[in-house]
Structures are given as C-alpha cells and as structure tokens.
Amino acid sequence: MAEDRVTERTVGQLVAQASQEVSQIVRAELALAKAEIASSAKNGAAAGGLFGAAGYLAFLASILLTIALAFGLVALGVPAWLAFLLVAVLFLVLAGGLALVGRSRIGRIGPPKRAIESTRLTIAAVKPGHGGEAEPSSEPSSEPSARPSAR
C-alpha cells in the first residue's frame, strides 16, 4: 500500500506538471520561430547588401565609365552631347538590372512556416484535452483585446 501512495499523484501535481509541459512547448515554439526569423533576416540582409552594391557600383561606373565611353563615342564621330546621353542611359539600364536581382532575393523572405505549422498542430493537440471548447469567461469585456480601440 505504501507503494500505491508514492505513485499516486494529486490533481494539483498533475495540473502543475501540465502547466510546466505547456510552458516547455511554448518556449520550444518560440525558439523555432526565432530560428526561422533569423534565417529570413539573413536573407533580407543579403538582399539589402545587393541593393547597396548595385547603388555603389552604379555610382562608380557612372563616374569612370561615363567619361571613358562618352569620349570613345566622340572619337567615333558621335556628337559629345549624344555620346554622354547614350552612356548615361546604358548605366541606368545596368542599375535597373541589379535592382531586379535584389528584388528577387526579397521575394524569398517568408514567414516562419515550420513554427506556424508546429504551433497549429500543438493547439489542435491541446484543444481535445480541454474538451474541445474554450472556457467561458465571467467577464469577457474586461480583456483589453476585447475592447474596440478608441483611436
């Protein structure tokens, strides 16, 4: 009989254990979301770096190559004003291409899909344990999120 008392647990102990396990699940879900967001942030930083590189290279090229190409066109017999205009248009097209590459990298950034799916599955697993229904609140209007914003 002494062994039966040792293995029996009170309702309070079971509730405390369940609370601890739910806390551990929530912490694990947050850690997963942080890891996925960090990955997306790295991709976003790479996209920002590409935009920066595109701008910097467009600036340097417009200074150095504009003069060289324009004078090259002038040497071929193109009027100076037209030569400089053609070179400027060429560099704008190149800068636009680099910006499009950066934009495609931004398209790869997305929400933390695994964390969202895992959280959805966790919620679905927990709901049947509570009878599938949320407990009715005695004061539903006392929650700040239930009140409409006064702004």
N, C-alpha and C positions, 0 to 999 in steps of 0.2 A: 504494500500500500504506500510506503514511503516513496517508492519509485514513481507511482502514479501521480503523486503531488508534485514531484520535481518536473515531470514532463508536461503537466497541465499548465496552461497559461491563462491569465486573466484577460478579460475583454480589453482592459486598459493597456496591457502589454501588447496585445495584438494590434490595437489602434496605433500605439507608439511605433511598433515595427512597420506598419503600413505607411505611416507618415514618413519615417526615415527612408523607406524604399521609394516613395513618391519623390522625396527631395533628391535622392540619388538619380532618379530618372530625369528629373528636371535639369539637374546640373549636367548630366551627360548630354541632354538635348542642346543645352546652351553651348557646351564645348564643341559639339558638332557644328552648330550654326556659326560659331566664331571661326572655326577652321575653314568652313566653306566661304564665309565672307572675306576672310583673309586671302583666299585664293582669288576671289573676284577682285579684291582691291589690288592685288599684284598685277592682274591683267589690266585693270584700269590705269595703274601707274605706267605700265608698258605703253598703253595707248597714248597717255599724256606725253610720255617721252618721245613717241613717234611724232606727235604734233609739234613738240618743241624742236626736234631735229629737223622736221620739214620746214619750219619757220626760219631756223638758223641757217640751214643750207640755202634756202631761197634767198635770204638776205645776202649771204656771202657771194653766191653765184650772181646775183643781180649787180653787185658792185664790180666783181672781177671780170666775169664773162660778158657782161653787157658791153663794156668798153671794148674788149678784145673782138667779140663777134661783130659789133657795130662797125668798128674800123676795118674788119675783114670784108664786110659787105660794101663799105665805102670803097675799098680797094678794088672790088669787082665792078664798080661803076654805079652802085645804088646811091641815091642822094642820102646825105648824112641823116636828115630827119627821119626818112623812111627806114634806114638801117637800124637806128636806135629804137624805133617803134616796133619793128619786127622782132628784135631781140627781147624787148620787154614782154611782148605777147607770148613768146616762147617760154620765158621763165614763169609767167603766170600759169601756163598750162602744166608745167612740171610741178609747181607748188600745189596745184589742184589735185594732181595725181597722188602726191604724198599724203595730202589731207584725206583723200578717199581711202587709202590704206589704213590710216589711223582710225577712220570712222568704222571700217570693217572690224578692227580689233575691239572697239567699244561694243559692237554687236554681240561679242562673245561673252560679255558680262551678263550674268543672270542671277536669279535668286538662289538661295541655298536649298536646292531641290531635295537632297537626301535628308536634311534636317526637317524640312516641311513634311515630307512623307513619313519619316520616323515619328514625328510628333503626332501626325494624324492617326497613325497606327496605334500609338500609345494611348491617345484619347479614346479611340474605339475600343481598346482592350480594357480601359478603366471603366468606361460607362456601363457595360453589362454588370460589373462588380457592384455598382451602386443601384442596381435595379433598372438601369437604362433611363432613369429620369433624374432631372436636377431637383434638388430640394427647394421647395418654395420658400422664398424669403419673407420674413414677417414684415419687413419694411423695404419694399422694392425701390421706393423713391429716395431712400437715404444714401444710395450709392451715387458717387459723383458721376459715373459714366451713364447713369440712367437719366440724369437731368440734361435737358437741352442747353446748349451754350447760349449765354446772354449776349454774345458778341454779334 
